[in-house]
Amino acid sequence: MIKDTENAGNTGTGAVIAIDAGTTSVRAILYGKNGAMALSAQREISQFYPDDGYVEEDGEEIFEAAVYCLRSVLEGAARIGEKVCAVGITNQRETVLVWDRKTGSPLYRAIVWQCRRSAGICDELRKAGYEGMIKEKTGLVLDPYFSSTKLKWLFDRKSDLKEKARRGELLCGTVDSFLLFRLTGGKAHATDVTNASRTMLFNINTLEWDRDLLDLLDIPEGILPKVESSACRFGETSAEICGERIPVCSMIGDQQAALFGQRCFLPGDAKCTYGTGSFLLVNTGARTVTSESGLVSGIAWGIDGKTTYCLEGSVFIGGAAIKWLRDGLKIISSSPEIDRKAAMVSDNGGVYFVPAFVGLGAPYWDINARGIFCGITAAATDCHFCRAVLESMAYQVNEILKCAVSDAVKCNIPMSIHSVKADGGACVSDVLMQFQADISDITVICDGEAEKTARGAALMALIGAGEKTVDQLAAEEKTINESNPALRTYRPLMDKEKVKAGFEGWYKAIAKSRL
């Protein structure tokens, strides 16, 4: 599917294509010389659930979808006279693949970030006392969410793959590095610091693959990609695959790409992506912030040898709960209907929803929690259920916001969060955005562009191509906002006592989900 698009976000330089390899689809978006979205193509990808808690995807299908979208947009660019100067890649981060070094063919299905199959390995590492060391080196909590224990699970159970790894006959990496390898015809095996920082194998202090962690998990360093900055020349697309040679000038994990696309360049700047899950990232500048409240420290991006860090909280189930209402319970017939129904009632009627379908992410990291509706009475309607689902997203994000501020204070970083920039599919919901502003007592800003992930990859590619600097991008923001008719700003309006009562009900619901 290819379509013409228009949007704000002027960059005023060469045309760029962003490849966004997400969890459920791959997209390519052309940003023209004026910076506006000009063309896009999208193809859905399949997910497989071979066992309880297992989530897999076909790496070859991901690659074929990327090629289809890239070719489609390149053809469209030629028709409208746009010359593409660079490609940027952004991706679902913790999903890991292994492939043949010579052919590039995947040797096992991609193990997706949502997959919980390596929970037992995490338990063993925790019991052996490695949790503190892992957090100190990587900034991450010990959880099957991250790539390294997925890879150990695979090598422990597939002896043929483990032997190939030891002989250097296979390569591994996250989706970005797999796509780069294939798109360049096998000439480049690299990743960037943001994706490396989500593997639980990368030391975010030394900016290197960590020998202690590699030895602990028995993973040969030689199969891992070279780690680069987020903006650099990673290689060129193969003319045989893509029809022409175009420099790949950025690679960046999807959530960091959204942070960059929102132009959150200063410490304290925050964005939240309301997608399949909800992901809040806060820029912490040149310093790592060690979280004591269940968040993870990570790398926001690397540019010109300088590293910017961030705090992140991940909510596993956000917009996916809306899809479940539509496809599972069939309470709504389309996703936009949830907002219309939720707006028909003034509050949740005492109904709370905890979407712990695969456990709870930050700040709880409770793999055993399960989803629940509670507080249901005979007066509850489908509208209350819809409102409870939207409110659950805001409550989860609010907990992460509070933790981020608390962590910054404990680390003596003078950081306050007065506003959050929102993106992702669910940010079109006025009910959700207003409720977020109300319960978090902050300003929520939506500029009308949901595709901030792709925008961030495109902006980063312009830096990698030498056509823009961060300072230039920051200077453009005010002009962009002033001329943007789609800009929506939500400020807190709810009575404080009502907010307090809402929290009491939410925390009771959380407690019930963890029984």
N, C-alpha and C positions, 0 to 999 in steps of 0.2 A: 504494500500500500504506500503510495507516494502522494503527497499533497503540498499545495502552496500554503505558506503561513506568513503572518505578519505579527510583529511584536516590537515592544520598546527595547532599549538596551544598546544604544549607539556605541560603536567602537571606532568607526571612522578609519578603517585601514583595510588590508587585504581580506579576501574571503577565506573562511575556515570551515572545516567539517568536524563536528564532534560525534564520535561513536559512543553511545551510551549503552553498555551491555548490562542491563538490569536483571532482576531476578526472574521476571516473567516475560520479558521481551527485549529485543535489541532494536535500538533506534539509531539513525544517522540524521543529523540536522545540519543544514547549511546556513551559516551566518554570512550574509553578503558584505560587500565593501562598506556599507553604511552601518553594519553591526546588527541589522534586523534579521530575524529568522526568515529565511526566504523559501526553503524547501525542507521537507522531512520525509523519511521513509521508516516504516516500522514492521517488524515481524515477530510474532509471538514464539516462545520456545516452550517445550514440554517440560513438566516436572514429573518425577517418578518417586513413588513411596513404597519401596520393596519390603519395609518392615516398620514396626511402630517406632516413630521418632526419626526415621531415615528419610532424607530428602536428597535426590540426585537429579542431574541433568546430563544431556548428551553433549559433550564438548564439540563434536563435529557439527551438531545442529546449531550450536552457538556461533561457530565460525561461519557456517553457511549463511546464517541470518545476517551476520555482520557484513559479509561480502555482498549479499543481495542489497542491503540497505545502502552500503557505500557506493556500489555501482549505480543504483537508482538515483541517488542524489548527485553523483558526478554527471550523469547524463542530463539531469535537470539543470545543473549549473551551466553546462555547455549550451543548452538551449536559451538560457537567459543572459548569456555572456559574462558569467562570473568565473574568474580564474582563481582556483583554489591554491592558496600558498602553504597551507599546513593542515594536518589532521591531529586531533587530540582524542585520547581514549580515556573514558571513565567507566567504572565497573562496580558490580557487586564485589565486595572486598574479600571476605574470608573464604569464599568458595575456592576449592583447590583442585587442580588437575595434574595428572601425569601423562606424558606423551613420549613417543619414540623420538630419539634425538635425530635420526636420519630422515624419517618420513613425516614427522609432525603429527602422526595419527594418535588420538587418545588411546590409552591402554586400559582405562577404567572410566566409568562415568564420573563426571564432576561431582564431588561431594559438596553440597550447598551449605552456605553459612547457617541456615536454619537447622541443619542436621544435628541430632543429639547422640549419634552412635558412639562417640568417644567419651561419654560421661564416665564410664568405668575407669578409663585411663586417667581422667582428671582426678577421680576419687583416690586412685592409687598414688598419684603424685602428691596429693594433699596429705594423705596419711604418712607418706615418706618425708614430709617436712619441706617440700620444695616450693610451696605457695609463695612465701615471702621473697625468695630469690627471684622467682619468675616476675613478680610484680615490680621489684626493684629494677630489674633489667629491662623489662618490656613496657611497664606502665599498665599492664593488663591484669584482669582477674583471671584466675584459673578456671576456665569454662570451656566446654566443647564447642562453643561459638567460634573460636579462633582456629586457624588452619593447622597448626602443628600436630595436635593430637588426632585430627582427622587423617593426616598423612601417616602418623605412626600406626593408627588402626589399620590402614590399608597395607602397609608393609608387614605388619605382624601377621596378617591373615592371608596375604598373597606372596608366598615365598619366591615365586618367579619374578615378581616385580621388585622385591627387595634385592635379589641377586642382580637384576638388570641395573638397579640403582647403584649398587656397589661397583659394578663394572663400568659405570658411566654411560650406559646404553639408553637411558631415559633422562628426561628433564621434567621438572615440576615447577609449578608456580600458580599464582592466582590468575583470574580470567584475563587481566590486562596483559600479563606476560605471555600467555598462550596465544592471544590474538596478535600481539606484536610478532611473535615467532612465525606464525602462519602468514600474516599479511606481508611480512618482509621476505617470504620464501625461505625461512629458516636462517636468515643472516643475523638476526638480533635476538638475544635471550636476555631480557632486562625487565626490571620493574622500577617503581619509584619509591621514595622513602615512606609515603603514606600507606601504600599497599603492603610494603615490607613490615611496617610497624603493626599490622593486624595479623601477622602470622604466628606470633608468640615465639618467634625464633630470632627476632631482630632487636638488638640493644639500642634503645632510643637515645642513650647517652653517648655511646661511642659511634653510633650510626654505622654499625657493622653487623653481619650475621654473627651471633654469639656462639663461641666455641663450646661453652659449658652446656648451653641448651641443645645444641646439635648433638653433642655426646650423650646427653641425658635421654634424648628421644631417638637416638641412633639413626640420624638423618645425614647422609653425606653432603657436605657443602657444595661439592662439584655439580650437583644436579640443580642447584638453586640459581635464580637469575642474578645478574649484576644489578646492584642498587644504584640508581641515579637520582638526581634532583627531579622535581616534578615538571620542570620546564627545561628541556634540553632537546637536542636532536637525537632521538632514539634509533632512527634508521629511516628507510624509505619503503613505501609500499611497492610490492612487486608489480611490474607492468603486466606480467602474465596473469596475475590474480585480479588486479584492480583496473587494468587498462592503461594506467599511467603511474609514473613514479612521483609520489608526493611525500615530502618529509613528515614523519611523525614527530611532533614537537612538544607533546605533553602526554603524561600518564598520571592519573590521580584517582584515588578511591572516591566512590560516589558521594559519600557524605562530606568529605573534605572539598570535593569539587563544588558542592552546593554552598558550603561556607565561603569559598572563593567567589563563586558566582553571585553571591549576595553582597560581595565587596565588604566582608567582615574582616578588615585588615588591621584593626586595632585591638589591643587587649580589652576584654570585656564585651566586645561585639559578639552577638549570639544569633544563631539561626536554628530553626527547627524544620525538618522535612517530615511532613505528614504523608507518608507513603504506605507501603505494605506494613512496615513498622513505623515507629516514630523515632527520629534521631536528632537529639539536641547536641550541638557543638558550640563551645565557647572558646574564642581565641584567648590564649594566655601569654602571647608574645614569645619572647626568646627563652622563657623559663618553663620547665616542666613543673606541673603541680601534682604532687602525690595525693591522690584522693584517699580520704579516710572514711568516705561515706558511700562507697559502692560504685563510683564512676571509674572510668579508665582514662589514663593519660595517654596522649598520642601525639603524632606529628600532623600538623595541619597542612603544611607543604614545605618544600625546599626550593629556594630560588637563589641562583647566583652564590651558592655556597653558604647561604644563611637559612637556618631552620626556624620555622614558626611552629609552636606547640599548641595543643588544645586539650580541653577536657571534654569528654563525651559520655553521654548516657544513651543507651539503646533500649527502646521499647520493642519487644519482639512482634507484638500484634497491635497494629494501629488500624490502618485502612483495610487490612485483611478481614477485620471483623465486620466491616460494611459489606464486603463481598460475601461473607458468611450469612449475613442477614438476608442478602438477595438470593444466593444460590442454595444455601442450606435450609434456613428457616422459611424462606420465601415471604418474609414480611414486607419486603419492598420488591418492586419489579425492575428498578434501575437504581444505580448508586445515587444520583441527584435527589431521588425521592426521599432519602433519609432526612435531608435538611428540611424539606417541606413538611414532613410529618412531625419532626422534632419541634418545629416552630409553632405547631398547633397547640402545644401545651406550654404553660409558663414555667414548669419545672419538671423534675423526673418523677414526681409523685411518690417518692420514697424508694424507687427502683434503682438499684445499682448493678453495674456489670463489671466484672473483672475478666479481661480477655486472656487468661493464662492458658491458652491452648497448648503451648509448648513450654510451660513454666513461665516464670517472671524474669525479666531482664533487670537492668539497673533500676533502683539501687539494691534490689533484693537478691538477684541471682539464685532463685529458688527453682530448680529443675522439677521439683515435685508438686509445685502449685498447679491448680487446675481451674479452668474458667467456670464462672458461676454468674447467674442472675440471683439477686436476693432482694428482699423487701417487697415482694409481689403481694398485692391484695386483689380483691375482686374488682377494685376500681382501676387497676392497671390496664392500659390499652396498648395497641401496637405503637402509638405515638410515644408513650413513655419508654418503651423498649428502645425505640430509635434514639430518643434523647439520651438514655443511659449509655448507649454505645458511643455516641459522640462525646459525652462527658467523660467517659473512661479514658479516652485519648488525652484529654486536657489534664485530668488528674495525674496521669502517669508522667506527662511532661512537666507538670508543676513540681513533682517530687524531685526530678532531675535538676530543675532550676535551683531549688533550695539547696541541694547538695553541692552544686557548683559554687554558689556564693559562699557556703560554709567552708569548703575546701580552700578557696582563695584566701579567706580571712585567716585560716589556720597557717597558711604559708606566707603570711605577711605581704600578700599582693593586694594593693588597693584597687580592687576590681568590684564594680557594682554593675548589675544588669538592669537597665531601665526599659529596654525594649528588646523584642525578639522579631527577627525577620522570618516570615513563614513562607514555605513553598511546599510543593508536592500536591498530589491530586486532591487530598481532603481539605486543603486550605481554601477551596471554593466555598466551603460551608460557613455561612455567616454565623450560624448558631455555635459552631465549634470555636471559631476565632473570637467571638465576643465572650464566650464562657472562659476561654483561656485567659483573656485579658482580665476578666472579673476575678477569677480565683487566684491568679498569680500576681495581681496588682501591678501589672506592667502594660506597656503599649505593645500591641501586636501589629506588625506592618506587613501587608501583602501588596506587591506591586503589579499583580495580574499576570506575571509570568511563572507558570508552574514548573518549567523545565530548567531550574537553576543548576541542576547537576550538569547537563550538557553545556549550559552557558559557561560554567566554571571551567570545564575542559577546554572550551573554545578560547576563553580569555587567557588561560594558561598557555595554550598553543601559540597565541600571538606573542607572549613573552618569550617562549622557547624559540620562536622564529625571529626574534629580535625586532619586532614591530611595535611593541608596547612595553611599558614599565608599570610596576605597581602604583607608583605615584601618579602616572597619567590616568590609570583606571580609577583611582580614588578621586581625582579631580573631576572626572566625568559624572560621578554619581549625582551630584546636586542638579546638574542640567537635565539628566535623564528623568529624575523624579519630578522636577518642575513641569516637564512637558508630558507627563504620563497620566492620561485620563483614567486609567484603570487602577490607580493607587488607592488602596483602602487602608484606613487606620482605625484600630479598635482600642478604646481606652476603657479602664475599669468603671463600671456603673453600678454593680450589684451592692446591696446593703451588706455591711461587714458581718452582721449577725447571721445573715443567710449564708454567707460564705463559710463561716465557722461551722454552722450546722451541716453544711454539705460535706465538709472534711470529716466530721464525726461519722457520718454514714459511710463515707468512702473507706476510712481506715477499718471500720468494722467489716466491710465487705472484703478487704484485703486479708484480714485475719481469717475469715471463713475460707477463703480460697487456698490458704496454706495449711489447713488442718490435715 
